[in-house]
Amino acid sequence: MQDVDRVALEASIAVDVRALTAESDRIGHRFAGLHALTPNDFRALLHVMVAENAGTPLTAGELRNRMGTSGAAITYLVERMNASGHLRRESDPRDRRKVMLRVADQGMDVAREFFTPLSDHVHEGLAGLPDGDLAAAHRVFTALIDAMSTFRAALGADSGGSSGRLENR
């Protein structure tokens, strides 16, 4: 039988993850509103950015799977985001027939301008915590992302490959 304190800690972490997700969603909504992006545009940008940071850029088909949209809808979304300067297409160096989606320089500039103050707040918020706590938090987040990815795969939610985990940078 699990220790009661362990169960309470896991429950607290679950509450914290939901609160973090909700706060992140609110910030993402604000970013989207300021830059004339729909919620789906922002979700797409986030998926492309996470995959790119993990070293596994997405094709439009992979993005379609992750977002659960039709081929026509993802084509329209990618065209619109390419025209607005948020995304760009790039040939896969290993297979020139494949087109990878990347965050465009303009999209990165806009995101950097908006999110740098958040990075500063995070830095200040974490400043008083010892490195060991941060390393433990990273392990916890990694375990949570892996668990959520496993659950999503069990649901058959999509066939998108990578867990989307942000690698240690």
GROMACS elastic network, one bead per residue, 0.5 to 0.9 nm:
[ bonds ]
;  ai    aj funct       b0    kb
    1     4     6  0.88719   500
    2     5     6  0.84435   500
    2     6     6  0.67743   500
    2     7     6  0.68365   500
    3     6     6  0.51902   500
    3     7     6  0.64758   500
    3     8     6  0.87805   500
    4     7     6  0.51330   500
    4     8     6  0.62142   500
    4     9     6  0.86155   500
    5     8     6  0.50431   500
    5     9     6  0.60805   500
    5    10     6  0.86176   500
    6     9     6  0.50340   500
    6    10     6  0.61764   500
    6    11     6  0.85382   500
    7    10     6  0.51887   500
    7    11     6  0.61428   500
    7    12     6  0.86034   500
    8    11     6  0.50100   500
    8    12     6  0.60866   500
    8    13     6  0.86118   500
    9    12     6  0.50190   500
    9    13     6  0.62131   500
    9    14     6  0.86584   500
   10    13     6  0.50755   500
   10    14     6  0.62558   500
   10    15     6  0.87200   500
   11    14     6  0.50517   500
   11    15     6  0.62866   500
   11    16     6  0.86260   500
   12    15     6  0.50810   500
   12    16     6  0.61344   500
   12    17     6  0.86330   500
   13    17     6  0.61005   500
   13    18     6  0.86419   500
   14    17     6  0.51322   500
   14    18     6  0.63366   500
   14    19     6  0.86803   500
   15    18     6  0.52343   500
   15    19     6  0.62404   500
   15    20     6  0.86184   500
   16    19     6  0.50266   500
   16    20     6  0.60090   500
   16    21     6  0.84654   500
   17    21     6  0.60148   500
   17    22     6  0.85259   500
   18    21     6  0.50263   500
   18    22     6  0.61155   500
   18    23     6  0.85898   500
   19    22     6  0.50760   500
   19    23     6  0.61080   500
   19    24     6  0.84380   500
   20    23     6  0.51597   500
   20    24     6  0.59636   500
   20    25     6  0.84402   500
   21    24     6  0.50580   500
   21    25     6  0.60381   500
   21    26     6  0.86914   500
   22    25     6  0.50104   500
   22    26     6  0.63332   500
   22    27     6  0.87802   500
   23    26     6  0.51216   500
   23    27     6  0.63259   500
   23    28     6  0.85762   500
   24    27     6  0.51288   500
   24    28     6  0.60399   500
   24    29     6  0.85343   500
   25    29     6  0.60859   500
   25    30     6  0.86549   500
   26    29     6  0.50754   500
   26    30     6  0.63468   500
   26    31     6  0.87645   500
   27    30     6  0.51011   500
   27    31     6  0.62809   500
   27    32     6  0.86262   500
   28    31     6  0.50423   500
   28    32     6  0.60612   500
   28    33     6  0.85112   500
   28    39     6  0.83035   500
   28    42     6  0.71627   500
   28    43     6  0.87164   500
   29    32     6  0.50569   500
   29    33     6  0.60695   500
   29    34     6  0.86280   500
   29    37     6  0.88728   500
   29    38     6  0.86177   500
   29    39     6  0.68717   500
   29    42     6  0.80305   500
   30    33     6  0.51065   500
   30    34     6  0.62231   500
   30    35     6  0.87129   500
   31    34     6  0.52543   500
   31    35     6  0.63338   500
   31    36     6  0.86635   500
   31    37     6  0.81147   500
   31    42     6  0.82907   500
   31   111     6  0.81936   500
   31   114     6  0.72408   500
   31   115     6  0.88097   500
   32    35     6  0.52650   500
   32    36     6  0.59586   500
   32    38     6  0.63209   500
   32    39     6  0.67218   500
   32    41     6  0.79007   500
   32    42     6  0.60783   500
   33    36     6  0.53548   500
   33    37     6  0.61450   500
   33    38     6  0.75281   500
   33    39     6  0.86872   500
   34    37     6  0.77901   500
   35   110     6  0.83939   500
   37    40     6  0.78125   500
   37    41     6  0.54710   500
   37    42     6  0.62036   500
   37    81     6  0.86644   500
   38    42     6  0.63732   500
   38    43     6  0.86459   500
   39    42     6  0.51666   500
   39    43     6  0.61985   500
   39    44     6  0.86242   500
   40    44     6  0.60129   500
   40    45     6  0.84690   500
   40    67     6  0.81561   500
   40    77     6  0.82089   500
   41    44     6  0.51125   500
   41    45     6  0.61558   500
   41    46     6  0.85911   500
   41    77     6  0.68132   500
   41    78     6  0.85689   500
   41    80     6  0.89235   500
   41    81     6  0.73068   500
   42    45     6  0.50101   500
   42    46     6  0.60922   500
   42    47     6  0.86044   500
   43    46     6  0.50495   500
   43    47     6  0.61712   500
   43    48     6  0.86156   500
   43    67     6  0.77769   500
   44    47     6  0.51046   500
   44    48     6  0.61427   500
   44    49     6  0.84948   500
   44    63     6  0.70661   500
   44    64     6  0.88876   500
   44    66     6  0.87354   500
   44    67     6  0.73027   500
   44    77     6  0.83758   500
   44    78     6  0.85805   500
   45    48     6  0.51551   500
   45    49     6  0.60301   500
   45    50     6  0.85652   500
   45    81     6  0.86449   500
   45    86     6  0.76267   500
   45    87     6  0.75269   500
   45   102     6  0.88741   500
   45   103     6  0.71916   500
   45   107     6  0.87962   500
   46    49     6  0.50599   500
   46    50     6  0.60367   500
   46    51     6  0.84857   500
   47    50     6  0.52574   500
   47    51     6  0.61072   500
   47    52     6  0.84418   500
   47    58     6  0.83020   500
   47    63     6  0.72075   500
   47    66     6  0.77823   500
   47    67     6  0.85180   500
   47   164     6  0.78220   500
   48    51     6  0.52508   500
   48    52     6  0.59776   500
   48    53     6  0.85499   500
   48    57     6  0.66777   500
   48    58     6  0.63085   500
   48    63     6  0.75006   500
   48    87     6  0.85590   500
   48   101     6  0.66651   500
   48   102     6  0.63901   500
   48   103     6  0.67997   500
   49    52     6  0.50416   500
   49    53     6  0.60561   500
   49    54     6  0.85508   500
   49    57     6  0.81705   500
   49   102     6  0.73426   500
   49   103     6  0.63838   500
   50    53     6  0.51393   500
   50    54     6  0.62200   500
   50    55     6  0.87500   500
   50    56     6  0.86989   500
   50    57     6  0.84724   500
   50   164     6  0.59335   500
   50   165     6  0.73382   500
   50   166     6  0.64239   500
   51    54     6  0.50465   500
   51    55     6  0.63365   500
   51    56     6  0.51229   500
   51    57     6  0.50537   500
   51    58     6  0.64527   500
   51   162     6  0.76390   500
   51   163     6  0.89134   500
   51   164     6  0.59744   500
   51   165     6  0.82316   500
   51   166     6  0.81614   500
   52    55     6  0.50711   500
   52    56     6  0.55283   500
   52    58     6  0.74877   500
   52   101     6  0.85453   500
   52   102     6  0.68906   500
   52   103     6  0.80898   500
   53    56     6  0.75083   500
   53    57     6  0.80719   500
   53   164     6  0.88989   500
   53   165     6  0.88364   500
   53   166     6  0.64451   500
   53   167     6  0.71737   500
   53   169     6  0.87328   500
   54    57     6  0.78028   500
   54   162     6  0.83765   500
   54   164     6  0.69608   500
   54   165     6  0.67953   500
   54   166     6  0.56984   500
   54   167     6  0.57049   500
   55   167     6  0.87376   500
   56   162     6  0.75558   500
   56   164     6  0.89820   500
   57   100     6  0.60796   500
   57   101     6  0.64082   500
   57   102     6  0.68635   500
   58    61     6  0.78299   500
   58    62     6  0.56799   500
   58    63     6  0.61504   500
   58    99     6  0.84693   500
   58   100     6  0.55191   500
   58   101     6  0.56105   500
   58   102     6  0.78352   500
   58   160     6  0.89943   500
   59    62     6  0.51764   500
   59    63     6  0.62641   500
   59    64     6  0.85694   500
   59    89     6  0.89240   500
   59    98     6  0.72755   500
   59    99     6  0.59322   500
   59   101     6  0.57313   500
   60    63     6  0.50061   500
   60    64     6  0.60532   500
   60    65     6  0.86798   500
   60    71     6  0.84302   500
   60    74     6  0.68918   500
   60    75     6  0.73596   500
   60    78     6  0.75319   500
   60    99     6  0.77167   500
   60   100     6  0.72466   500
   60   101     6  0.68115   500
   61    65     6  0.63020   500
   61    66     6  0.87160   500
   61    71     6  0.73457   500
   61    74     6  0.80275   500
   62    65     6  0.50803   500
   62    66     6  0.62732   500
   62    67     6  0.86421   500
   62   159     6  0.78468   500
   62   160     6  0.57459   500
   62   161     6  0.81533   500
   63    66     6  0.50678   500
   63    67     6  0.61031   500
   63    68     6  0.83302   500
   63    69     6  0.87595   500
   63    74     6  0.76210   500
   63   101     6  0.87324   500
   63   160     6  0.77018   500
   64    67     6  0.52060   500
   64    68     6  0.57466   500
   64    69     6  0.54084   500
   64    70     6  0.66926   500
   64    71     6  0.65882   500
   64    73     6  0.82953   500
   64    74     6  0.57640   500
   64    75     6  0.87661   500
   64   160     6  0.89183   500
   65    68     6  0.50753   500
   65    69     6  0.69336   500
   65    70     6  0.85861   500
   65   157     6  0.85256   500
   65   158     6  0.54445   500
   65   159     6  0.62276   500
   65   160     6  0.59958   500
   66    69     6  0.82144   500
   66   157     6  0.81347   500
   66   158     6  0.58318   500
   66   159     6  0.73690   500
   66   160     6  0.56904   500
   67    74     6  0.86206   500
   67   158     6  0.82492   500
   68   157     6  0.80686   500
   68   158     6  0.71811   500
   69    72     6  0.82300   500
   69    73     6  0.61901   500
   69    74     6  0.64695   500
   70    73     6  0.51601   500
   70    74     6  0.63031   500
   70    75     6  0.85815   500
   71    74     6  0.52662   500
   71    75     6  0.60956   500
   71    76     6  0.86264   500
   72    75     6  0.51016   500
   72    76     6  0.62061   500
   72    77     6  0.86000   500
   73    76     6  0.51753   500
   73    77     6  0.61230   500
   73    78     6  0.86228   500
   74    78     6  0.59732   500
   74    79     6  0.83782   500
   75    78     6  0.52291   500
   75    79     6  0.60471   500
   75    80     6  0.85274   500
   76    79     6  0.51483   500
   76    80     6  0.61062   500
   76    81     6  0.85803   500
   77    80     6  0.51779   500
   77    81     6  0.60989   500
   77    82     6  0.84450   500
   78    81     6  0.50991   500
   78    82     6  0.58732   500
   78    83     6  0.84307   500
   78    87     6  0.72805   500
   78    88     6  0.85300   500
   78    89     6  0.89755   500
   78   101     6  0.85283   500
   79    82     6  0.51213   500
   79    83     6  0.61189   500
   79    84     6  0.86100   500
   79    87     6  0.87379   500
   80    83     6  0.51388   500
   80    84     6  0.61733   500
   80    85     6  0.87162   500
   80    86     6  0.88364   500
   80    87     6  0.88756   500
   81    84     6  0.50359   500
   81    85     6  0.62328   500
   81    86     6  0.52419   500
   81    87     6  0.54597   500
   81    88     6  0.80437   500
   82    85     6  0.52337   500
   82    86     6  0.58804   500
   82    88     6  0.53923   500
   82    89     6  0.76910   500
   82   104     6  0.80650   500
   83    86     6  0.77302   500
   83    87     6  0.80458   500
   83    88     6  0.86635   500
   84    87     6  0.78163   500
   84   106     6  0.89263   500
   84   107     6  0.87236   500
   85    88     6  0.72592   500
   85   103     6  0.86361   500
   85   104     6  0.61187   500
   85   105     6  0.77417   500
   85   106     6  0.57262   500
   85   107     6  0.61167   500
   86   102     6  0.87327   500
   86   103     6  0.60447   500
   86   104     6  0.52315   500
   86   105     6  0.76339   500
   86   106     6  0.61960   500
   86   108     6  0.76112   500
   86   110     6  0.86786   500
   87   101     6  0.66852   500
   87   102     6  0.56688   500
   87   105     6  0.83269   500
   87   106     6  0.85105   500
   87   107     6  0.67766   500
   88   100     6  0.83748   500
   88   101     6  0.59181   500
   88   102     6  0.53081   500
   88   103     6  0.61357   500
   88   104     6  0.52157   500
   88   105     6  0.86906   500
   89    99     6  0.61416   500
   89   100     6  0.56875   500
   89   102     6  0.61924   500
   89   103     6  0.87314   500
   89   104     6  0.86378   500
   90    93     6  0.86804   500
   90    98     6  0.84767   500
   90    99     6  0.54869   500
   90   100     6  0.51338   500
   90   101     6  0.63724   500
   90   102     6  0.70571   500
   91    94     6  0.86211   500
   91    95     6  0.75243   500
   91    96     6  0.53403   500
   91    97     6  0.70492   500
   91    98     6  0.59397   500
   91   100     6  0.59605   500
   91   101     6  0.88285   500
   92    95     6  0.52473   500
   92    96     6  0.52802   500
   92    97     6  0.73169   500
   92    98     6  0.54524   500
   92    99     6  0.57554   500
   92   100     6  0.59683   500
   93    96     6  0.59648   500
   93    98     6  0.86521   500
   94    98     6  0.85568   500
   95    98     6  0.57054   500
   95    99     6  0.86003   500
   96    99     6  0.73475   500
  103   106     6  0.82340   500
  103   107     6  0.60488   500
  103   108     6  0.64333   500
  104   107     6  0.50619   500
  104   108     6  0.62188   500
  104   109     6  0.86187   500
  105   108     6  0.50213   500
  105   109     6  0.60971   500
  105   110     6  0.86229   500
  106   109     6  0.50266   500
  106   110     6  0.61887   500
  106   111     6  0.85435   500
  107   110     6  0.52202   500
  107   111     6  0.61106   500
  107   112     6  0.84638   500
  108   111     6  0.50488   500
  108   112     6  0.58517   500
  108   113     6  0.84383   500
  109   112     6  0.50798   500
  109   113     6  0.61037   500
  109   114     6  0.86334   500
  110   113     6  0.52107   500
  110   114     6  0.63061   500
  110   115     6  0.85927   500
  111   114     6  0.51739   500
  111   115     6  0.58211   500
  111   116     6  0.80926   500
  112   115     6  0.52413   500
  112   116     6  0.55037   500
  112   117     6  0.88746   500
  113   116     6  0.58250   500
  113   117     6  0.79103   500
  114   117     6  0.69009   500
  114   118     6  0.78880   500
  115   118     6  0.50748   500
  115   119     6  0.63433   500
  115   120     6  0.87644   500
  116   120     6  0.62743   500
  116   121     6  0.87210   500
  117   121     6  0.62769   500
  117   122     6  0.86408   500
  118   121     6  0.50087   500
  118   122     6  0.61429   500
  118   123     6  0.85220   500
  119   122     6  0.50422   500
  119   123     6  0.60892   500
  119   124     6  0.86031   500
  120   123     6  0.50466   500
  120   124     6  0.62231   500
  120   125     6  0.85510   500
  121   124     6  0.50784   500
  121   125     6  0.59942   500
  121   126     6  0.85749   500
  122   126     6  0.60864   500
  122   127     6  0.83976   500
  123   126     6  0.52999   500
  123   127     6  0.59320   500
  124   127     6  0.51312   500
  124   128     6  0.79426   500
  125   128     6  0.72174   500
  125   129     6  0.84194   500
  126   129     6  0.54766   500
  126   130     6  0.84981   500
  126   134     6  0.81261   500
  127   130     6  0.79711   500
  129   132     6  0.81983   500
  129   133     6  0.63605   500
  129   134     6  0.70381   500
  130   133     6  0.54118   500
  130   134     6  0.66797   500
  130   135     6  0.89048   500
  131   134     6  0.50383   500
  131   135     6  0.61497   500
  131   136     6  0.85656   500
  132   135     6  0.50664   500
  132   136     6  0.61490   500
  132   137     6  0.85684   500
  133   136     6  0.50128   500
  133   137     6  0.60857   500
  133   138     6  0.85788   500
  134   138     6  0.61424   500
  134   139     6  0.86544   500
  135   138     6  0.50678   500
  135   139     6  0.63567   500
  135   140     6  0.87115   500
  136   139     6  0.50757   500
  136   140     6  0.62271   500
  136   141     6  0.86907   500
  137   141     6  0.61182   500
  137   142     6  0.84867   500
  138   141     6  0.51157   500
  138   142     6  0.60806   500
  138   143     6  0.85878   500
  138   168     6  0.88647   500
  139   142     6  0.50478   500
  139   143     6  0.61733   500
  139   144     6  0.86054   500
  140   143     6  0.51179   500
  140   144     6  0.61426   500
  140   145     6  0.86208   500
  141   145     6  0.60505   500
  141   146     6  0.84728   500
  142   145     6  0.52046   500
  142   146     6  0.61255   500
  142   147     6  0.85510   500
  142   165     6  0.71552   500
  142   166     6  0.86972   500
  143   146     6  0.51351   500
  143   147     6  0.60730   500
  143   148     6  0.85825   500
  144   147     6  0.50445   500
  144   148     6  0.60796   500
  144   149     6  0.84637   500
  145   148     6  0.51102   500
  145   149     6  0.60039   500
  145   150     6  0.85158   500
  145   163     6  0.71514   500
  145   164     6  0.80275   500
  145   165     6  0.65524   500
  146   149     6  0.50283   500
  146   150     6  0.60984   500
  146   151     6  0.85727   500
  146   163     6  0.67132   500
  146   165     6  0.79205   500
  147   150     6  0.50982   500
  147   151     6  0.61663   500
  147   152     6  0.86057   500
  148   151     6  0.50135   500
  148   152     6  0.60698   500
  148   153     6  0.85287   500
  148   163     6  0.85740   500
  149   152     6  0.50555   500
  149   153     6  0.61088   500
  149   154     6  0.85618   500
  149   162     6  0.86264   500
  149   163     6  0.55618   500
  149   164     6  0.83127   500
  150   153     6  0.51077   500
  150   154     6  0.61751   500
  150   155     6  0.86770   500
  150   163     6  0.84432   500
  151   154     6  0.50389   500
  151   155     6  0.62955   500
  151   156     6  0.87654   500
  152   155     6  0.50630   500
  152   156     6  0.63917   500
  152   157     6  0.55743   500
  152   158     6  0.76018   500
  153   156     6  0.50036   500
  153   157     6  0.61489   500
  153   158     6  0.69302   500
  153   159     6  0.75639   500
  154   157     6  0.77048   500
  155   158     6  0.83479   500
  156   159     6  0.73064   500
  157   160     6  0.89458   500
  158   161     6  0.86671   500
  160   163     6  0.81615   500
  161   164     6  0.84321   500
  162   165     6  0.75768   500
  163   166     6  0.89050   500
  164   167     6  0.88888   500
  166   169     6  0.81695   500
